[in-house]
Amino acid sequence: MTSPENLAAMFKVLSVGTRLQILHLLKERPMCVNALACSLKMTAAAISQHLRILREAELVTPERRGYFVHYRLNTGKIDEVALKAQTFLGRGEE
């Protein structure tokens, strides 16, 4: 069973609009920090900080391509979080 604390921690990661925008962009294709920064009109440093948090939550995975690191949405983890939330709230199978 999923603990309320674990779900709360994941929801805290997802509670920041910029992180949701990053996930939305990554659902289309893998992107590097600079491409995300240009798309969101933010600095690369700010995007990197958000990506660090998303990486720690295992919602994105890095992939080195030469000099650049591209980030990919971890759809398996996204599905897992959604299922755990549904189960915890009594809307899914356990």
Biopython code that builds the backbone (N, CA, C, O; Angstrom):
import numpy as np
from Bio.PDB.StructureBuilder import StructureBuilder

atoms = [
    (1, "MET", "N", (0.844, -1.191, 0.000)),
    (1, "MET", "CA", (0.000, 0.000, 0.000)),
    (1, "MET", "C", (0.884, 1.247, 0.000)),
    (1, "MET", "O", (1.968, 1.266, 0.583)),
    (2, "THR", "N", (0.405, 2.246, -0.648)),
    (2, "THR", "CA", (1.124, 3.513, -0.731)),
    (2, "THR", "C", (0.823, 4.360, 0.493)),
    (2, "THR", "O", (-0.331, 4.504, 0.895)),
    (3, "SER", "N", (1.867, 4.917, 1.078)),
    (3, "SER", "CA", (1.659, 5.761, 2.252)),
    (3, "SER", "C", (1.257, 7.167, 1.818)),
    (3, "SER", "O", (1.634, 7.620, 0.737)),
    (4, "PRO", "N", (0.498, 7.849, 2.657)),
    (4, "PRO", "CA", (0.131, 9.233, 2.351)),
    (4, "PRO", "C", (1.359, 10.124, 2.194)),
    (4, "PRO", "O", (1.354, 11.060, 1.395)),
    (5, "GLU", "N", (2.411, 9.832, 2.957)),
    (5, "GLU", "CA", (3.627, 10.641, 2.885)),
    (5, "GLU", "C", (4.308, 10.513, 1.526)),
    (5, "GLU", "O", (4.781, 11.501, 0.965)),
    (6, "ASN", "N", (4.355, 9.273, 0.996)),
    (6, "ASN", "CA", (4.969, 9.062, -0.321)),
    (6, "ASN", "C", (4.195, 9.779, -1.413)),
    (6, "ASN", "O", (4.783, 10.413, -2.289)),
    (7, "LEU", "N", (2.885, 9.677, -1.359)),
    (7, "LEU", "CA", (2.059, 10.374, -2.354)),
    (7, "LEU", "C", (2.205, 11.877, -2.220)),
    (7, "LEU", "O", (2.297, 12.585, -3.222)),
    (8, "ALA", "N", (2.228, 12.366, -0.998)),
    (8, "ALA", "CA", (2.371, 13.807, -0.773)),
    (8, "ALA", "C", (3.700, 14.310, -1.327)),
    (8, "ALA", "O", (3.763, 15.393, -1.909)),
    (9, "ALA", "N", (4.760, 13.526, -1.145)),
    (9, "ALA", "CA", (6.072, 13.923, -1.670)),
    (9, "ALA", "C", (6.041, 14.013, -3.194)),
    (9, "ALA", "O", (6.603, 14.943, -3.772)),
    (10, "MET", "N", (5.390, 13.053, -3.844)),
    (10, "MET", "CA", (5.303, 13.089, -5.305)),
    (10, "MET", "C", (4.435, 14.252, -5.767)),
    (10, "MET", "O", (4.764, 14.930, -6.741)),
    (11, "PHE", "N", (3.329, 14.481, -5.071)),
    (11, "PHE", "CA", (2.468, 15.605, -5.444)),
    (11, "PHE", "C", (3.183, 16.935, -5.229)),
    (11, "PHE", "O", (2.928, 17.899, -5.950)),
    (12, "LYS", "N", (4.072, 16.992, -4.247)),
    (12, "LYS", "CA", (4.852, 18.213, -4.029)),
    (12, "LYS", "C", (5.754, 18.481, -5.234)),
    (12, "LYS", "O", (5.887, 19.622, -5.677)),
    (13, "VAL", "N", (6.369, 17.426, -5.756)),
    (13, "VAL", "CA", (7.197, 17.568, -6.961)),
    (13, "VAL", "C", (6.343, 18.077, -8.120)),
    (13, "VAL", "O", (6.773, 18.939, -8.887)),
    (14, "LEU", "N", (5.137, 17.541, -8.240)),
    (14, "LEU", "CA", (4.254, 17.891, -9.354)),
    (14, "LEU", "C", (3.476, 19.185, -9.141)),
    (14, "LEU", "O", (2.744, 19.619, -10.029)),
    (15, "SER", "N", (3.626, 19.796, -7.985)),
    (15, "SER", "CA", (2.826, 20.986, -7.669)),
    (15, "SER", "C", (3.384, 22.275, -8.263)),
    (15, "SER", "O", (2.768, 23.333, -8.135)),
    (16, "VAL", "N", (4.531, 22.197, -8.906)),
    (16, "VAL", "CA", (5.164, 23.386, -9.482)),
    (16, "VAL", "C", (4.847, 23.430, -10.975)),
    (16, "VAL", "O", (5.145, 22.492, -11.715)),
    (17, "GLY", "N", (4.242, 24.525, -11.398)),
    (17, "GLY", "CA", (3.809, 24.668, -12.783)),
    (17, "GLY", "C", (4.912, 24.457, -13.804)),
    (17, "GLY", "O", (4.688, 23.827, -14.838)),
    (18, "THR", "N", (6.089, 24.972, -13.529)),
    (18, "THR", "CA", (7.207, 24.814, -14.467)),
    (18, "THR", "C", (7.541, 23.344, -14.673)),
    (18, "THR", "O", (7.837, 22.929, -15.793)),
    (19, "ARG", "N", (7.497, 22.559, -13.614)),
    (19, "ARG", "CA", (7.802, 21.127, -13.747)),
    (19, "ARG", "C", (6.746, 20.427, -14.586)),
    (19, "ARG", "O", (7.065, 19.534, -15.372)),
    (20, "LEU", "N", (5.496, 20.825, -14.424)),
    (20, "LEU", "CA", (4.440, 20.249, -15.255)),
    (20, "LEU", "C", (4.633, 20.641, -16.713)),
    (20, "LEU", "O", (4.394, 19.831, -17.609)),
    (21, "GLN", "N", (5.062, 21.872, -16.960)),
    (21, "GLN", "CA", (5.334, 22.303, -18.333)),
    (21, "GLN", "C", (6.486, 21.495, -18.932)),
    (21, "GLN", "O", (6.435, 21.110, -20.101)),
    (22, "ILE", "N", (7.509, 21.241, -18.144)),
    (22, "ILE", "CA", (8.633, 20.428, -18.618)),
    (22, "ILE", "C", (8.143, 19.030, -18.986)),
    (22, "ILE", "O", (8.478, 18.516, -20.053)),
    (23, "LEU", "N", (7.357, 18.416, -18.115)),
    (23, "LEU", "CA", (6.829, 17.079, -18.398)),
    (23, "LEU", "C", (5.969, 17.092, -19.652)),
    (23, "LEU", "O", (6.014, 16.157, -20.451)),
    (24, "HIS", "N", (5.188, 18.145, -19.823)),
    (24, "HIS", "CA", (4.332, 18.269, -21.007)),
    (24, "HIS", "C", (5.180, 18.318, -22.282)),
    (24, "HIS", "O", (4.850, 17.664, -23.271)),
    (25, "LEU", "N", (6.262, 19.084, -22.260)),
    (25, "LEU", "CA", (7.147, 19.158, -23.429)),
    (25, "LEU", "C", (7.843, 17.824, -23.692)),
    (25, "LEU", "O", (8.008, 17.422, -24.844)),
    (26, "LEU", "N", (8.246, 17.149, -22.634)),
    (26, "LEU", "CA", (8.973, 15.892, -22.793)),
    (26, "LEU", "C", (8.084, 14.747, -23.253)),
    (26, "LEU", "O", (8.591, 13.727, -23.719)),
    (27, "LYS", "N", (6.772, 14.893, -23.133)),
    (27, "LYS", "CA", (5.902, 13.810, -23.610)),
    (27, "LYS", "C", (5.946, 13.718, -25.132)),
    (27, "LYS", "O", (5.642, 12.671, -25.703)),
    (28, "GLU", "N", (6.325, 14.822, -25.792)),
    (28, "GLU", "CA", (6.414, 14.835, -27.252)),
    (28, "GLU", "C", (7.718, 14.225, -27.750)),
    (28, "GLU", "O", (7.725, 13.462, -28.716)),
    (29, "ARG", "N", (8.826, 14.565, -27.085)),
    (29, "ARG", "CA", (10.144, 14.087, -27.515)),
    (29, "ARG", "C", (11.170, 14.417, -26.445)),
    (29, "ARG", "O", (10.957, 15.325, -25.642)),
    (30, "PRO", "N", (12.291, 13.684, -26.424)),
    (30, "PRO", "CA", (13.380, 14.030, -25.506)),
    (30, "PRO", "C", (13.946, 15.402, -25.868)),
    (30, "PRO", "O", (14.003, 15.771, -27.041)),
    (31, "MET", "N", (14.360, 16.149, -24.852)),
    (31, "MET", "CA", (14.908, 17.483, -25.078)),
    (31, "MET", "C", (16.081, 17.727, -24.142)),
    (31, "MET", "O", (16.165, 17.145, -23.060)),
    (32, "CYS", "N", (16.985, 18.601, -24.577)),
    (32, "CYS", "CA", (18.108, 18.998, -23.730)),
    (32, "CYS", "C", (17.716, 20.238, -22.925)),
    (32, "CYS", "O", (16.680, 20.854, -23.178)),
    (33, "VAL", "N", (18.541, 20.588, -21.971)),
    (33, "VAL", "CA", (18.275, 21.723, -21.083)),
    (33, "VAL", "C", (18.063, 23.008, -21.883)),
    (33, "VAL", "O", (17.120, 23.755, -21.624)),
    (34, "ASN", "N", (18.939, 23.263, -22.854)),
    (34, "ASN", "CA", (18.834, 24.509, -23.618)),
    (34, "ASN", "C", (17.538, 24.592, -24.415)),
    (34, "ASN", "O", (16.931, 25.660, -24.494)),
    (35, "ALA", "N", (17.107, 23.484, -25.004)),
    (35, "ALA", "CA", (15.852, 23.477, -25.758)),
    (35, "ALA", "C", (14.669, 23.735, -24.826)),
    (35, "ALA", "O", (13.748, 24.474, -25.176)),
    (36, "LEU", "N", (14.695, 23.130, -23.649)),
    (36, "LEU", "CA", (13.633, 23.370, -22.668)),
    (36, "LEU", "C", (13.647, 24.827, -22.218)),
    (36, "LEU", "O", (12.595, 25.452, -22.087)),
    (37, "ALA", "N", (14.837, 25.361, -21.983)),
    (37, "ALA", "CA", (14.968, 26.754, -21.542)),
    (37, "ALA", "C", (14.405, 27.708, -22.591)),
    (37, "ALA", "O", (13.696, 28.655, -22.250)),
    (38, "CYS", "N", (14.711, 27.469, -23.853)),
    (38, "CYS", "CA", (14.181, 28.323, -24.931)),
    (38, "CYS", "C", (12.662, 28.205, -25.025)),
    (38, "CYS", "O", (11.968, 29.212, -25.161)),
    (39, "SER", "N", (12.152, 26.994, -24.953)),
    (39, "SER", "CA", (10.704, 26.773, -25.057)),
    (39, "SER", "C", (9.938, 27.438, -23.922)),
    (39, "SER", "O", (8.838, 27.952, -24.124)),
    (40, "LEU", "N", (10.525, 27.425, -22.727)),
    (40, "LEU", "CA", (9.841, 27.970, -21.552)),
    (40, "LEU", "C", (10.281, 29.388, -21.204)),
    (40, "LEU", "O", (9.806, 29.975, -20.232)),
    (41, "LYS", "N", (11.198, 29.933, -22.014)),
    (41, "LYS", "CA", (11.703, 31.296, -21.788)),
    (41, "LYS", "C", (12.245, 31.466, -20.365)),
    (41, "LYS", "O", (11.902, 32.405, -19.645)),
    (42, "MET", "N", (13.104, 30.516, -19.998)),
    (42, "MET", "CA", (13.752, 30.518, -18.688)),
    (42, "MET", "C", (15.241, 30.292, -18.890)),
    (42, "MET", "O", (15.682, 29.937, -19.983)),
    (43, "THR", "N", (16.008, 30.498, -17.836)),
    (43, "THR", "CA", (17.442, 30.230, -17.926)),
    (43, "THR", "C", (17.700, 28.727, -17.862)),
    (43, "THR", "O", (16.915, 27.963, -17.301)),
    (44, "ALA", "N", (18.815, 28.331, -18.450)),
    (44, "ALA", "CA", (19.210, 26.928, -18.397)),
    (44, "ALA", "C", (19.442, 26.487, -16.952)),
    (44, "ALA", "O", (19.155, 25.344, -16.595)),
    (45, "ALA", "N", (19.959, 27.389, -16.126)),
    (45, "ALA", "CA", (20.206, 27.059, -14.713)),
    (45, "ALA", "C", (18.896, 26.743, -13.987)),
    (45, "ALA", "O", (18.828, 25.797, -13.203)),
    (46, "ALA", "N", (17.868, 27.532, -14.251)),
    (46, "ALA", "CA", (16.568, 27.295, -13.605)),
    (46, "ALA", "C", (15.976, 25.962, -14.065)),
    (46, "ALA", "O", (15.445, 25.201, -13.255)),
    (47, "ILE", "N", (16.068, 25.686, -15.359)),
    (47, "ILE", "CA", (15.561, 24.417, -15.891)),
    (47, "ILE", "C", (16.329, 23.252, -15.279)),
    (47, "ILE", "O", (15.738, 22.231, -14.928)),
    (48, "SER", "N", (17.633, 23.400, -15.150)),
    (48, "SER", "CA", (18.456, 22.338, -14.560)),
    (48, "SER", "C", (18.028, 22.014, -13.137)),
    (48, "SER", "O", (18.014, 20.849, -12.741)),
    (49, "GLN", "N", (17.681, 23.030, -12.371)),
    (49, "GLN", "CA", (17.223, 22.802, -10.996)),
    (49, "GLN", "C", (15.916, 22.004, -10.980)),
    (49, "GLN", "O", (15.752, 21.086, -10.176)),
    (50, "HIS", "N", (14.999, 22.359, -11.864)),
    (50, "HIS", "CA", (13.731, 21.619, -11.941)),
    (50, "HIS", "C", (13.970, 20.184, -12.414)),
    (50, "HIS", "O", (13.359, 19.249, -11.898)),
    (51, "LEU", "N", (14.854, 20.014, -13.393)),
    (51, "LEU", "CA", (15.158, 18.670, -13.888)),
    (51, "LEU", "C", (15.807, 17.812, -12.809)),
    (51, "LEU", "O", (15.566, 16.606, -12.756)),
    (52, "ARG", "N", (16.617, 18.405, -11.957)),
    (52, "ARG", "CA", (17.230, 17.652, -10.858)),
    (52, "ARG", "C", (16.148, 17.058, -9.960)),
    (52, "ARG", "O", (16.226, 15.894, -9.567)),
    (53, "ILE", "N", (15.155, 17.855, -9.644)),
    (53, "ILE", "CA", (14.060, 17.391, -8.783)),
    (53, "ILE", "C", (13.245, 16.314, -9.497)),
    (53, "ILE", "O", (12.860, 15.318, -8.886)),
    (54, "LEU", "N", (12.984, 16.512, -10.781)),
    (54, "LEU", "CA", (12.240, 15.514, -11.554)),
    (54, "LEU", "C", (13.035, 14.215, -11.690)),
    (54, "LEU", "O", (12.455, 13.129, -11.674)),
    (55, "ARG", "N", (14.358, 14.320, -11.823)),
    (55, "ARG", "CA", (15.222, 13.127, -11.879)),
    (55, "ARG", "C", (15.184, 12.379, -10.557)),
    (55, "ARG", "O", (15.048, 11.156, -10.536)),
    (56, "GLU", "N", (15.304, 13.112, -9.450)),
    (56, "GLU", "CA", (15.280, 12.479, -8.126)),
    (56, "GLU", "C", (13.961, 11.752, -7.887)),
    (56, "GLU", "O", (13.928, 10.732, -7.199)),
    (57, "ALA", "N", (12.881, 12.272, -8.450)),
    (57, "ALA", "CA", (11.571, 11.630, -8.326)),
    (57, "ALA", "C", (11.382, 10.532, -9.373)),
    (57, "ALA", "O", (10.344, 9.871, -9.406)),
    (58, "GLU", "N", (12.383, 10.343, -10.221)),
    (58, "GLU", "CA", (12.382, 9.338, -11.289)),
    (58, "GLU", "C", (11.308, 9.586, -12.340)),
    (58, "GLU", "O", (10.876, 8.650, -13.015)),
    (59, "LEU", "N", (10.872, 10.830, -12.487)),
    (59, "LEU", "CA", (9.858, 11.160, -13.490)),
    (59, "LEU", "C", (10.472, 11.423, -14.861)),
    (59, "LEU", "O", (9.786, 11.342, -15.879)),
    (60, "VAL", "N", (11.769, 11.740, -14.885)),
    (60, "VAL", "CA", (12.501, 11.889, -16.142)),
    (60, "VAL", "C", (13.809, 11.109, -16.035)),
    (60, "VAL", "O", (14.327, 10.874, -14.944)),
    (61, "THR", "N", (14.325, 10.718, -17.190)),
    (61, "THR", "CA", (15.602, 10.016, -17.222)),
    (61, "THR", "C", (16.540, 10.729, -18.189)),
    (61, "THR", "O", (16.127, 11.133, -19.276)),
    (62, "PRO", "N", (17.804, 10.883, -17.795)),
    (62, "PRO", "CA", (18.778, 11.532, -18.676)),
    (62, "PRO", "C", (19.379, 10.530, -19.661)),
    (62, "PRO", "O", (19.495, 9.339, -19.373)),
    (63, "GLU", "N", (19.750, 11.042, -20.811)),
    (63, "GLU", "CA", (20.375, 10.215, -21.842)),
    (63, "GLU", "C", (21.439, 11.063, -22.538)),
    (63, "GLU", "O", (21.112, 12.046, -23.203)),
    (64, "ARG", "N", (22.693, 10.693, -22.389)),
    (64, "ARG", "CA", (23.777, 11.477, -22.997)),
    (64, "ARG", "C", (23.809, 11.225, -24.500)),
    (64, "ARG", "O", (23.803, 10.084, -24.961)),
    (65, "ARG", "N", (23.844, 12.330, -25.249)),
    (65, "ARG", "CA", (23.988, 12.276, -26.708)),
    (65, "ARG", "C", (25.139, 13.202, -27.078)),
    (65, "ARG", "O", (24.949, 14.395, -27.313)),
    (66, "GLY", "N", (26.322, 12.633, -27.124)),
    (66, "GLY", "CA", (27.505, 13.443, -27.387)),
    (66, "GLY", "C", (27.746, 14.402, -26.241)),
    (66, "GLY", "O", (27.891, 13.992, -25.090)),
    (67, "TYR", "N", (27.787, 15.678, -26.564)),
    (67, "TYR", "CA", (28.043, 16.712, -25.564)),
    (67, "TYR", "C", (26.812, 17.009, -24.709)),
    (67, "TYR", "O", (26.939, 17.465, -23.573)),
    (68, "PHE", "N", (25.631, 16.754, -25.249)),
    (68, "PHE", "CA", (24.382, 17.142, -24.592)),
    (68, "PHE", "C", (23.736, 15.981, -23.846)),
    (68, "PHE", "O", (23.924, 14.814, -24.188)),
    (69, "VAL", "N", (22.979, 16.330, -22.828)),
    (69, "VAL", "CA", (22.151, 15.358, -22.115)),
    (69, "VAL", "C", (20.704, 15.675, -22.467)),
    (69, "VAL", "O", (20.218, 16.780, -22.226)),
    (70, "HIS", "N", (20.029, 14.692, -23.040)),
    (70, "HIS", "CA", (18.616, 14.844, -23.359)),
    (70, "HIS", "C", (17.807, 14.149, -22.264)),
    (70, "HIS", "O", (18.209, 13.111, -21.739)),
    (71, "TYR", "N", (16.687, 14.731, -21.940)),
    (71, "TYR", "CA", (15.819, 14.177, -20.905)),
    (71, "TYR", "C", (14.583, 13.595, -21.548)),
    (71, "TYR", "O", (14.011, 14.160, -22.480)),
    (72, "ARG", "N", (14.187, 12.451, -21.025)),
    (72, "ARG", "CA", (13.040, 11.713, -21.547)),
    (72, "ARG", "C", (12.051, 11.498, -20.406)),
    (72, "ARG", "O", (12.443, 11.279, -19.260)),
    (73, "LEU", "N", (10.781, 11.563, -20.735)),
    (73, "LEU", "CA", (9.727, 11.291, -19.766)),
    (73, "LEU", "C", (9.771, 9.813, -19.389)),
    (73, "LEU", "O", (9.858, 8.952, -20.265)),
    (74, "ASN", "N", (9.710, 9.517, -18.110)),
    (74, "ASN", "CA", (9.666, 8.136, -17.631)),
    (74, "ASN", "C", (8.194, 7.755, -17.495)),
    (74, "ASN", "O", (7.605, 7.878, -16.421)),
    (75, "THR", "N", (7.613, 7.291, -18.598)),
    (75, "THR", "CA", (6.174, 7.009, -18.619)),
    (75, "THR", "C", (5.794, 5.897, -17.649)),
    (75, "THR", "O", (4.688, 5.893, -17.109)),
    (76, "GLY", "N", (6.704, 4.957, -17.429)),
    (76, "GLY", "CA", (6.414, 3.892, -16.472)),
    (76, "GLY", "C", (6.196, 4.437, -15.072)),
    (76, "GLY", "O", (5.280, 4.009, -14.370)),
    (77, "LYS", "N", (7.031, 5.378, -14.666)),
    (77, "LYS", "CA", (6.901, 5.985, -13.335)),
    (77, "LYS", "C", (5.643, 6.849, -13.264)),
    (77, "LYS", "O", (4.949, 6.849, -12.247)),
    (78, "ILE", "N", (5.344, 7.587, -14.340)),
    (78, "ILE", "CA", (4.137, 8.415, -14.373)),
    (78, "ILE", "C", (2.905, 7.529, -14.188)),
    (78, "ILE", "O", (2.012, 7.852, -13.405)),
    (79, "ASP", "N", (2.865, 6.407, -14.918)),
    (79, "ASP", "CA", (1.742, 5.475, -14.797)),
    (79, "ASP", "C", (1.652, 4.898, -13.387)),
    (79, "ASP", "O", (0.560, 4.742, -12.841)),
    (80, "GLU", "N", (2.808, 4.585, -12.805)),
    (80, "GLU", "CA", (2.848, 4.033, -11.445)),
    (80, "GLU", "C", (2.282, 5.028, -10.429)),
    (80, "GLU", "O", (1.502, 4.655, -9.553)),
    (81, "VAL", "N", (2.676, 6.285, -10.553)),
    (81, "VAL", "CA", (2.191, 7.323, -9.636)),
    (81, "VAL", "C", (0.680, 7.490, -9.784)),
    (81, "VAL", "O", (-0.038, 7.598, -8.790)),
    (82, "ALA", "N", (0.206, 7.510, -11.017)),
    (82, "ALA", "CA", (-1.233, 7.663, -11.257)),
    (82, "ALA", "C", (-2.014, 6.495, -10.650)),
    (82, "ALA", "O", (-3.058, 6.699, -10.030)),
    (83, "LEU", "N", (-1.510, 5.282, -10.827)),
    (83, "LEU", "CA", (-2.178, 4.102, -10.280)),
    (83, "LEU", "C", (-2.184, 4.121, -8.755)),
    (83, "LEU", "O", (-3.190, 3.793, -8.127)),
    (84, "LYS", "N", (-1.049, 4.510, -8.161)),
    (84, "LYS", "CA", (-0.981, 4.579, -6.699)),
    (84, "LYS", "C", (-1.950, 5.620, -6.148)),
    (84, "LYS", "O", (-2.581, 5.400, -5.114)),
    (85, "ALA", "N", (-2.067, 6.746, -6.836)),
    (85, "ALA", "CA", (-3.005, 7.781, -6.394)),
    (85, "ALA", "C", (-4.439, 7.270, -6.493)),
    (85, "ALA", "O", (-5.241, 7.477, -5.583)),
    (86, "GLN", "N", (-4.756, 6.604, -7.598)),
    (86, "GLN", "CA", (-6.108, 6.060, -7.764)),
    (86, "GLN", "C", (-6.407, 5.005, -6.711)),
    (86, "GLN", "O", (-7.498, 4.982, -6.141)),
    (87, "THR", "N", (-5.448, 4.140, -6.455)),
    (87, "THR", "CA", (-5.637, 3.089, -5.457)),
    (87, "THR", "C", (-5.821, 3.690, -4.068)),
    (87, "THR", "O", (-6.709, 3.287, -3.317)),
    (88, "PHE", "N", (-4.975, 4.655, -3.738)),
    (88, "PHE", "CA", (-5.057, 5.289, -2.424)),
    (88, "PHE", "C", (-6.407, 5.970, -2.229)),
    (88, "PHE", "O", (-6.973, 5.947, -1.136)),
    (89, "LEU", "N", (-6.913, 6.573, -3.293)),
    (89, "LEU", "CA", (-8.185, 7.286, -3.207)),
    (89, "LEU", "C", (-9.386, 6.370, -3.429)),
    (89, "LEU", "O", (-10.528, 6.827, -3.471)),
    (90, "GLY", "N", (-9.115, 5.070, -3.571)),
    (90, "GLY", "CA", (-10.203, 4.114, -3.697)),
    (90, "GLY", "C", (-10.806, 4.036, -5.077)),
    (90, "GLY", "O", (-11.957, 3.624, -5.221)),
    (91, "ARG", "N", (-10.045, 4.427, -6.119)),
    (91, "ARG", "CA", (-10.582, 4.427, -7.475)),
    (91, "ARG", "C", (-9.883, 3.421, -8.374)),
    (91, "ARG", "O", (-10.209, 3.328, -9.557)),
    (92, "GLY", "N", (-8.930, 2.667, -7.842)),
    (92, "GLY", "CA", (-8.185, 1.732, -8.682)),
    (92, "GLY", "C", (-8.055, 0.381, -8.015)),
    (92, "GLY", "O", (-8.534, 0.167, -6.902)),
    (93, "GLU", "N", (-7.400, -0.520, -8.713)),
    (93, "GLU", "CA", (-7.157, -1.858, -8.178)),
    (93, "GLU", "C", (-5.891, -1.840, -7.341)),
    (93, "GLU", "O", (-4.948, -1.115, -7.657)),
    (94, "GLU", "N", (-5.863, -2.611, -6.302)),
    (94, "GLU", "CA", (-4.649, -2.695, -5.470)),
    (94, "GLU", "C", (-3.967, -4.003, -5.706)),
    (94, "GLU", "O", (-2.927, -4.275, -5.105)),
]
sb = StructureBuilder()
sb.init_structure("model")
sb.init_model(0)
sb.init_chain("A")
sb.init_seg("    ")
for serial, (resi, resn, name, xyz) in enumerate(atoms, 1):
    if name == "N":
        sb.init_residue(resn, " ", resi, " ")
    sb.init_atom(name, np.array(xyz, "f"), 0.0, 1.0, " ", f" {name:<3s}", serial, name[0])
structure = sb.get_structure()
